[in-house]
Amino acid sequence: MRHRIGYRLSERVGWSRGTYRETAAGELPASSPRQAARIAELQSRYHVRFEALLGAATSVRSYEYLDILDQAWSRAGLARREVGVLCDVGCASFWYAAALAAFFGPRRLLGVEIEGHRLLRDGRARIDHARGYVAALANAEFVVADYSRYAQPADLISAWFPFLTPNAILAWRLPLDLLRPQRLFERIHHNLTPGGLFLMVNHGPAEAEQAHGLCEAVGLNSIWRGAVISPLSASERLEPPWVSFWQRSIAD
C-alpha cells in the first residue's frame, strides 16, 4: 500500500526542477590494466569518450554496457544493421543512453520509464536526470509511460534487467500491481516491426530462463543467449549478466 501511494502521488504531482546535467569527469579514475585496456579498445572502436560529458561513475558503467553489447553481438554472429527506432524499456533515468547510441547509431532513440517523477537522493526527479542524459544525443527522448500500454513501433527494443518477480519490483519500492510481465512481453512483440530485434539482459541464468519462457510464449524467436563477463562489471554483481537476442517473425 505504501509503495502504491508513493508511486501514484509522485506521478500525479509530476515533480521536476528542470533538466540536470552531470559534471563531466574529464578523466576516468584509476583502474586495473585489464580494465583500462578494454576501455581504450571500446573508445577506439566506437569513437566515444563518455567522460567528456558524464561523471566518472556513469562513464564507467556506460563502458560496461557498451562492452556487454560488443561481446554479445559478436558472439551471436549478428550482422550490423541500420536501426531506425530503438526503444529501451524500463530505462530508469536512462543514464546509459549514450552507450546505446554509440553501439546502434539509431535514427531515433527512446527511453520509456513508468516512474519518471520519483524524487532521487539529490532532491531532483528522475525525469530531470534523464533529460540531461538525452540532451546531448541527437534524436533521443525520455518518455514517461507504462510500456505495457505504450504504442510505438520499433526496429529494435531493448530491456536491461526487466522486473519479472515480486521481490525485484518491491526492492525498487514500486507497487505489485505494476508487475505484469506477460502483458509487457506481449507489448514488446506487438511493437516490434516484422523482422525486428529484441535485446534482453537478465540477472543470471534462473531469471533468464523465466524471461526466455515469456519470450517464447508471445511468439518471439530465439537467436542467441549466453552469459557475458565484462572486466568492467561492478563487484556487487553476484552473477554475470545473461544476454539474449530475439526476433519477431517477418511473417507476423
Residue frames relative to the residue before (quaternion, step in Angstrom):
aa qw qx qy qz dx dy dz
M 1.0000 0.0000 0.0000 0.0000 0.00 0.00 0.00
R 0.6521 0.5251 -0.3157 0.4465 3.60 0.95 -0.92
H 0.6549 0.5057 -0.3095 0.4686 3.58 0.97 -0.86
R 0.6481 0.5281 -0.3231 0.4435 3.58 0.96 -0.82
I 0.6616 0.5060 -0.3063 0.4609 3.57 0.93 -0.91
G 0.6644 0.5123 -0.3047 0.4508 3.57 0.92 -0.92
Y 0.6632 0.5039 -0.3034 0.4628 3.55 0.95 -0.89
R 0.6775 0.4937 -0.3012 0.4545 3.60 0.81 -0.98
L 0.6581 0.5194 -0.3156 0.4444 3.57 0.96 -0.85
S 0.6857 0.4941 -0.3021 0.4409 3.58 0.80 -0.97
E 0.6996 0.4590 -0.2856 0.4672 3.59 0.94 -0.81
R 0.6349 0.5214 -0.3383 0.4589 3.59 1.10 -0.61
V 0.6863 0.4673 -0.2809 0.4813 3.57 0.96 -0.88
G 0.2234 -0.8096 0.5130 0.1775 3.60 1.05 -0.77
W 0.0080 -0.8413 0.5401 -0.0214 3.56 0.81 1.05
S 0.2507 0.7439 -0.6038 0.1385 3.57 -1.09 0.73
R 0.1587 -0.7729 0.6078 0.0896 3.55 -1.07 0.82
G 0.6683 -0.4850 0.2997 0.4778 3.56 1.25 0.24
T 0.7057 -0.4856 0.3229 0.4023 3.54 -1.27 0.45
Y 0.0969 -0.7875 0.6080 0.0270 3.54 -0.95 0.97
R 0.1169 -0.7895 0.6007 0.0465 3.56 -0.90 0.96
E 0.4895 -0.6529 0.4979 0.2937 3.53 -1.02 0.86
T 0.4765 -0.6108 0.5377 0.3327 3.53 -1.25 0.45
A 0.4469 -0.7144 0.4698 0.2628 3.56 -0.67 1.09
A 0.4721 -0.6952 0.4717 0.2673 3.55 -0.94 0.93
G 0.3150 -0.7544 0.5133 0.2610 3.57 1.03 -0.78
E 0.7852 -0.0143 0.0481 0.6172 3.56 0.85 -1.03
L 0.4596 -0.6775 0.5030 0.2769 3.56 -1.16 0.62
P 0.5549 -0.5909 0.4521 0.3721 3.60 -1.15 0.49
A 0.6630 -0.5035 0.3713 0.4110 3.55 -1.25 0.38
S 0.0172 -0.7931 0.6084 -0.0237 3.56 -1.03 0.81
S 0.6648 -0.4831 0.3666 0.4362 3.55 -1.29 0.08
P 0.6522 -0.5175 0.3639 0.4176 3.60 -1.15 0.43
R 0.6443 0.5274 -0.3258 0.4478 3.59 1.01 -0.78
Q 0.6646 0.4932 -0.3010 0.4737 3.57 0.96 -0.86
A 0.6543 0.5172 -0.3125 0.4547 3.58 0.92 -0.90
A 0.6519 0.5133 -0.3162 0.4600 3.59 0.99 -0.81
R 0.6635 0.5002 -0.3145 0.4590 3.59 0.96 -0.82
I 0.6374 0.5132 -0.3326 0.4688 3.58 0.97 -0.79
A 0.6476 0.5198 -0.3210 0.4555 3.59 0.93 -0.85
E 0.6382 0.5275 -0.3189 0.4612 3.57 1.04 -0.80
L 0.6698 0.4890 -0.2940 0.4752 3.58 0.95 -0.88
Q 0.6223 0.5445 -0.3373 0.4501 3.58 1.01 -0.78
S 0.6859 0.4826 -0.2776 0.4686 3.54 0.94 -0.90
R 0.6925 0.4985 -0.2834 0.4377 3.57 0.87 -0.95
Y 0.8093 0.2689 -0.1171 0.5089 3.59 0.92 -0.90
H 0.4015 -0.7558 0.4491 0.2567 3.58 1.29 0.21
V 0.4853 0.6466 -0.4424 0.3880 3.56 0.82 1.02
R 0.0091 -0.7197 0.6920 0.0552 3.50 -1.40 0.41
F 0.2307 -0.8205 0.5072 0.1280 3.55 0.17 1.26
E 0.6410 0.5649 -0.3257 0.4049 3.58 1.03 -0.76
A 0.5525 0.5987 -0.3980 0.4218 3.60 1.24 -0.18
L 0.7723 0.2978 -0.1595 0.5379 3.59 1.24 -0.43
L 0.7777 0.3360 -0.1422 0.5120 3.56 1.13 -0.68
G 0.6137 -0.5308 0.4350 0.3903 3.53 -1.32 0.28
A 0.7021 -0.4966 0.3081 0.4069 3.56 -1.25 0.38
A 0.6872 0.4842 -0.3005 0.4507 3.61 0.80 -0.96
T 0.6701 0.4887 -0.3022 0.4699 3.60 0.91 -0.88
S 0.6217 0.5482 -0.3382 0.4456 3.58 1.05 -0.73
V 0.6725 0.4892 -0.3032 0.4653 3.59 0.85 -0.94
R 0.6563 0.4943 -0.3156 0.4746 3.61 0.94 -0.82
S 0.6291 0.5294 -0.3374 0.4583 3.60 1.06 -0.68
Y 0.6369 0.4981 -0.3278 0.4887 3.59 1.04 -0.72
E 0.6064 0.5446 -0.3621 0.4524 3.60 1.04 -0.67
Y 0.6787 0.4792 -0.2990 0.4694 3.60 0.85 -0.94
L 0.6338 0.5179 -0.3282 0.4716 3.58 1.01 -0.76
D 0.6332 0.5275 -0.3187 0.4682 3.58 1.04 -0.77
I 0.6415 0.5175 -0.3218 0.4660 3.59 0.95 -0.86
L 0.6578 0.4974 -0.3096 0.4734 3.59 0.93 -0.85
D 0.6585 0.5286 -0.3062 0.4396 3.56 0.89 -0.97
Q 0.6925 0.4742 -0.2795 0.4663 3.58 0.86 -0.95
A 0.6903 0.4948 -0.2930 0.4390 3.58 0.82 -1.02
W 0.6507 0.5245 -0.3210 0.4456 3.58 0.91 -0.89
S 0.6624 0.5071 -0.2972 0.4644 3.55 0.97 -0.90
R 0.6907 0.4788 -0.2868 0.4599 3.58 0.85 -0.94
A 0.6534 0.5012 -0.3162 0.4711 3.59 1.11 -0.59
G 0.3766 -0.7528 0.4652 0.2740 3.59 1.25 -0.30
L 0.3450 0.7608 -0.4837 0.2613 3.56 1.14 0.60
A 0.4190 -0.6840 0.5384 0.2581 3.54 -1.09 0.75
R 0.5547 -0.5837 0.4626 0.3710 3.55 -1.13 0.54
R 0.0567 -0.8051 0.5904 -0.0005 3.56 -0.99 0.79
E 0.4892 -0.6143 0.5201 0.3359 3.53 -1.22 0.48
V 0.1604 -0.7833 0.5969 0.0663 3.55 -0.93 0.94
G 0.2981 -0.7524 0.5629 0.1681 3.54 -0.66 1.12
V 0.8013 0.0000 0.0521 0.5961 3.56 0.46 -1.26
L 0.0778 -0.7536 0.6523 0.0258 3.55 -0.93 1.02
C 0.0557 -0.8002 0.5971 -0.0047 3.56 -0.72 1.09
D 0.1647 -0.7862 0.5917 0.0682 3.56 -0.74 1.10
V 0.2809 -0.7974 0.5233 0.1066 3.56 -0.72 1.18
G 0.8381 0.1038 -0.0981 0.5265 3.57 -0.87 0.98
C 0.1870 0.8653 -0.4462 0.1313 3.54 0.99 0.91
A 0.3604 -0.7227 0.5044 0.3057 3.64 1.25 -0.08
S 0.7966 -0.2221 0.1614 0.5385 3.64 -0.66 -0.98
F 0.4097 -0.7477 0.4336 0.2916 3.59 1.33 0.10
W 0.1756 0.8234 -0.5185 0.1496 3.56 1.03 0.83
Y 0.7007 0.4601 -0.2642 0.4770 3.61 1.18 -0.50
A 0.2834 0.7892 -0.5033 0.2085 3.60 1.22 0.32
A 0.6536 0.5278 -0.3239 0.4351 3.60 0.95 -0.83
A 0.6255 0.5297 -0.3445 0.4578 3.60 1.08 -0.65
L 0.6518 0.4964 -0.3165 0.4781 3.60 0.96 -0.81
A 0.6520 0.5139 -0.3182 0.4578 3.58 0.95 -0.85
A 0.6601 0.5160 -0.3129 0.4472 3.58 0.97 -0.85
F 0.7216 0.4521 -0.2625 0.4538 3.58 0.89 -0.88
F 0.8040 0.3193 -0.1546 0.4772 3.60 0.75 -1.00
G 0.2079 -0.8113 0.5201 0.1675 3.62 1.11 -0.57
P 0.1613 0.8290 -0.5259 0.1010 3.62 0.87 0.82
R 0.5310 -0.6062 0.4765 0.3515 3.56 -1.21 0.44
R 0.7799 0.0593 -0.0420 0.6217 3.58 1.21 -0.54
L 0.1011 -0.8013 0.5896 0.0114 3.56 -0.84 1.04
L 0.0484 -0.8084 0.5860 -0.0284 3.56 -0.69 1.16
G 0.1091 -0.7530 0.6445 0.0748 3.55 -1.04 0.83
V 0.1168 -0.8139 0.5686 0.0269 3.58 -0.66 1.12
E 0.0358 0.8002 -0.5924 0.0859 3.56 -0.77 1.08
I 0.4272 -0.7329 0.4738 0.2364 3.57 -0.80 1.03
E 0.7735 0.2878 -0.1501 0.5444 3.59 1.06 -0.73
G 0.0201 0.8736 -0.4841 0.0455 3.54 0.52 1.20
H 0.7520 0.4144 -0.2146 0.4655 3.59 1.14 -0.48
R 0.3126 0.7504 -0.5265 0.2490 3.60 1.15 0.40
L 0.4149 -0.6856 0.5400 0.2573 3.55 -1.04 0.82
L 0.2479 -0.7745 0.5691 0.1218 3.57 -0.86 0.99
R 0.7488 -0.4437 0.2589 0.4188 3.56 -1.29 0.21
D 0.6838 0.4833 -0.2970 0.4589 3.59 1.10 -0.55
G 0.5811 -0.6117 0.3617 0.3966 3.59 1.29 0.15
R 0.6041 0.5184 -0.3636 0.4839 3.57 1.28 0.11
A 0.5046 -0.6363 0.4902 0.3165 3.54 -1.25 0.43
R 0.6581 -0.5160 0.3756 0.3996 3.54 -1.23 0.48
I 0.6402 0.5417 -0.3333 0.4308 3.59 0.97 -0.80
D 0.5928 0.5711 -0.3681 0.4323 3.60 1.12 -0.63
H 0.6762 0.4734 -0.2828 0.4885 3.57 0.94 -0.92
A 0.6611 0.5302 -0.3160 0.4266 3.58 0.87 -0.96
R 0.6528 0.5082 -0.3193 0.4621 3.57 0.93 -0.81
G 0.6260 0.5271 -0.3365 0.4659 3.56 1.11 -0.60
Y 0.6677 0.5097 -0.3034 0.4497 3.58 0.99 -0.82
V 0.7327 0.4059 -0.2505 0.4854 3.62 1.00 -0.68
A 0.4994 0.7005 -0.4181 0.2917 3.59 1.20 -0.40
A 0.7266 0.4416 -0.2473 0.4647 3.58 1.00 -0.79
L 0.6481 0.5155 -0.3107 0.4666 3.59 1.28 -0.08
A 0.4649 -0.6810 0.4898 0.2832 3.55 -0.94 0.88
N 0.8709 0.0625 -0.0604 0.4837 3.56 -1.02 0.91
A 0.4776 0.6353 -0.4640 0.3912 3.59 1.06 0.75
E 0.0366 -0.8102 0.5838 -0.0380 3.56 -1.06 0.79
F 0.2583 -0.7255 0.6183 0.1570 3.55 -1.20 0.70
V 0.0929 -0.8117 0.5767 -0.0022 3.55 -0.74 1.12
V 0.2438 -0.7421 0.6069 0.1466 3.57 -0.89 0.96
A 0.3418 0.7256 -0.5186 0.2962 3.57 -0.36 1.25
D 0.4596 -0.6083 0.5638 0.3176 3.52 -1.34 0.38
Y 0.3680 -0.7763 0.4565 0.2315 3.58 -0.30 1.21
S 0.5952 0.5771 -0.3789 0.4111 3.61 1.06 -0.55
R 0.7334 0.3245 -0.2206 0.5551 3.59 1.31 -0.19
Y 0.5128 0.6743 -0.3897 0.3612 3.57 1.31 0.07
A 0.1352 -0.8021 0.5800 0.0438 3.58 -0.82 1.00
Q 0.3406 0.6986 -0.5614 0.2843 3.56 -0.24 1.32
P 0.3379 -0.7433 0.5353 0.2166 3.62 -0.42 1.14
A 0.0064 -0.7999 0.5995 -0.0279 3.57 -1.04 0.78
D 0.4632 -0.6673 0.5154 0.2731 3.54 -1.14 0.72
L 0.7850 0.0653 -0.0190 0.6158 3.56 1.17 -0.63
I 0.0799 -0.7722 0.6299 0.0204 3.55 -0.92 0.98
S 0.0881 -0.7935 0.6010 0.0381 3.56 -0.96 0.88
A 0.0353 -0.7713 0.6353 0.0144 3.54 -1.20 0.63
W 0.1359 -0.7954 0.5895 0.0380 3.55 -0.54 1.21
F 0.8492 -0.1255 0.0264 0.5122 3.54 -0.55 1.24
P 0.0556 0.8222 -0.5630 0.0627 3.62 0.65 1.05
F 0.5334 -0.6293 0.4667 0.3189 3.56 -1.17 0.64
L 0.0261 -0.8218 0.5685 -0.0287 3.54 -0.75 1.12
T 0.7723 0.2965 -0.1439 0.5430 3.58 1.22 -0.44
P 0.6351 -0.5329 0.3914 0.3994 3.61 -1.20 0.43
N 0.6369 0.5420 -0.3412 0.4292 3.61 0.93 -0.83
A 0.6597 0.5216 -0.3145 0.4402 3.57 0.95 -0.85
I 0.7139 0.4490 -0.2780 0.4599 3.58 0.81 -0.92
L 0.6394 0.5169 -0.3307 0.4633 3.59 1.07 -0.66
A 0.5995 0.5677 -0.3576 0.4363 3.58 1.10 -0.64
W 0.6992 0.4188 -0.2530 0.5212 3.57 1.20 -0.53
R 0.4544 -0.7253 0.4126 0.3117 3.57 1.35 0.28
L 0.4326 0.6542 -0.4896 0.3810 3.53 0.94 0.98
P 0.5520 -0.6213 0.4300 0.3527 3.61 -1.08 0.61
L 0.5870 -0.6213 0.4033 0.3269 3.55 -1.08 0.79
D 0.6192 0.5679 -0.3704 0.3961 3.60 1.04 -0.55
L 0.5894 0.5478 -0.3805 0.4558 3.60 1.28 -0.02
L 0.5728 0.5826 -0.3834 0.4308 3.58 1.27 -0.15
R 0.2311 0.7616 -0.5607 0.2284 3.56 -0.17 1.35
P 0.0616 -0.8628 0.4994 0.0488 3.60 0.64 1.07
Q 0.6257 0.5391 -0.3585 0.4351 3.61 0.96 -0.73
R 0.6755 0.4775 -0.2914 0.4804 3.59 0.90 -0.89
L 0.6142 0.5550 -0.3478 0.4402 3.57 1.04 -0.74
F 0.7195 0.4384 -0.2616 0.4708 3.59 0.82 -0.97
E 0.5829 0.5507 -0.3734 0.4664 3.57 1.13 -0.51
R 0.6658 0.4913 -0.3007 0.4741 3.58 1.00 -0.82
I 0.6017 0.5468 -0.3579 0.4592 3.59 1.04 -0.72
H 0.6654 0.4864 -0.3027 0.4786 3.59 0.88 -0.93
H 0.6586 0.5231 -0.3105 0.4429 3.59 0.92 -0.90
N 0.7381 0.4427 -0.2402 0.4489 3.59 0.89 -0.93
L 0.5572 0.5906 -0.4045 0.4209 3.60 1.17 -0.34
T 0.4209 -0.6645 0.5468 0.2868 3.56 -0.97 0.80
P 0.6230 -0.5307 0.3902 0.4218 3.65 -1.08 0.52
G 0.7853 0.2260 -0.2124 0.5358 3.54 -0.75 1.10
G 0.4777 0.6950 -0.4202 0.3351 3.57 1.30 -0.08
L 0.4056 -0.7313 0.5160 0.1857 3.54 -1.26 0.57
F 0.1520 -0.7561 0.6308 0.0858 3.53 -1.10 0.83
L 0.1372 -0.7741 0.6168 0.0375 3.55 -0.83 1.11
M 0.0143 0.8068 -0.5894 0.0380 3.58 -0.78 1.01
V 0.1187 -0.7647 0.6307 0.0586 3.54 -1.12 0.80
N 0.0729 -0.8193 0.5686 -0.0120 3.58 -0.80 1.07
H 0.5250 -0.6056 0.4979 0.3311 3.53 -1.35 0.35
G 0.8690 -0.1076 0.0495 0.4804 3.59 -0.26 1.21
P 0.7067 -0.5156 0.3050 0.3764 3.58 -1.29 0.35
A 0.6349 0.5428 -0.3543 0.4204 3.63 0.96 -0.72
E 0.6776 0.4610 -0.2894 0.4945 3.58 0.89 -0.91
A 0.6250 0.5497 -0.3366 0.4405 3.57 1.02 -0.81
E 0.6410 0.5312 -0.3289 0.4459 3.58 0.97 -0.82
Q 0.6401 0.5093 -0.3210 0.4773 3.58 1.00 -0.78
A 0.6721 0.4977 -0.2918 0.4642 3.57 0.93 -0.91
H 0.6335 0.5330 -0.3356 0.4495 3.57 1.01 -0.76
G 0.6236 0.5366 -0.3369 0.4579 3.58 1.06 -0.71
L 0.6451 0.5125 -0.3156 0.4707 3.58 1.04 -0.76
C 0.6304 0.5283 -0.3308 0.4627 3.59 1.01 -0.79
E 0.6809 0.4876 -0.2881 0.4642 3.56 0.87 -0.94
A 0.6394 0.5534 -0.3261 0.4225 3.59 1.03 -0.78
V 0.7271 0.4000 -0.2498 0.4988 3.61 1.07 -0.62
G 0.6286 -0.6011 0.3177 0.3777 3.60 1.25 0.14
L 0.4360 0.6678 -0.4900 0.3518 3.60 1.15 0.42
N 0.3469 -0.7538 0.5308 0.1723 3.55 -1.04 0.82
S 0.4150 -0.7309 0.4913 0.2285 3.56 -0.77 1.07
I 0.1950 -0.7732 0.5959 0.0951 3.56 -1.00 0.93
W 0.7715 -0.1799 0.1682 0.5866 3.57 0.88 -0.96
R 0.0436 0.7787 -0.6258 0.0072 3.55 -1.22 0.55
G 0.2882 0.7626 -0.5482 0.1870 3.57 -1.09 0.63
A 0.5641 -0.5831 0.4648 0.3547 3.54 -1.31 0.33
V 0.1491 -0.7760 0.6087 0.0710 3.56 -1.08 0.79
I 0.1501 -0.7971 0.5830 0.0476 3.55 -0.63 1.17
S 0.0712 -0.8012 0.5942 0.0026 3.54 -0.65 1.17
P 0.4583 -0.6760 0.4938 0.2986 3.61 -0.93 0.79
L 0.6476 0.5327 -0.3078 0.4496 3.57 1.29 -0.27
S 0.4755 0.6895 -0.4371 0.3278 3.59 1.26 -0.15
A 0.5337 -0.6436 0.4534 0.3088 3.54 -1.05 0.84
S 0.6048 -0.6041 0.3890 0.3433 3.55 -1.13 0.69
E 0.6278 0.5638 -0.3499 0.4069 3.61 1.14 -0.49
R 0.5087 0.6070 -0.4489 0.4138 3.60 1.21 -0.08
L 0.3099 -0.7839 0.5118 0.1659 3.58 -0.45 1.20
E 0.7815 0.1046 -0.0505 0.6130 3.57 1.17 -0.64
P 0.5489 -0.6011 0.4439 0.3746 3.60 -1.07 0.54
P 0.5733 -0.5891 0.4313 0.3719 3.61 -1.09 0.59
W 0.2723 -0.7195 0.6149 0.1737 3.54 -1.19 0.67
V 0.1425 -0.8041 0.5766 0.0267 3.53 -0.68 1.17
S 0.0208 0.7886 -0.6145 0.0052 3.57 -1.07 0.71
F 0.2136 -0.7412 0.6242 0.1242 3.52 -1.24 0.63
W 0.0562 -0.7900 0.6099 -0.0277 3.53 -1.00 1.00
Q 0.1775 -0.7940 0.5750 0.0863 3.54 -1.14 0.58
R 0.3603 -0.6788 0.5895 0.2489 3.52 -1.16 0.67
S 0.5295 -0.6571 0.4366 0.3118 3.54 -0.86 0.96
I 0.5288 -0.6306 0.4701 0.3190 3.56 -1.05 0.77
A 0.6580 0.5335 -0.2951 0.4420 3.56 1.15 -0.63
D 0.5109 0.6628 -0.4256 0.3443 3.63 1.20 -0.32
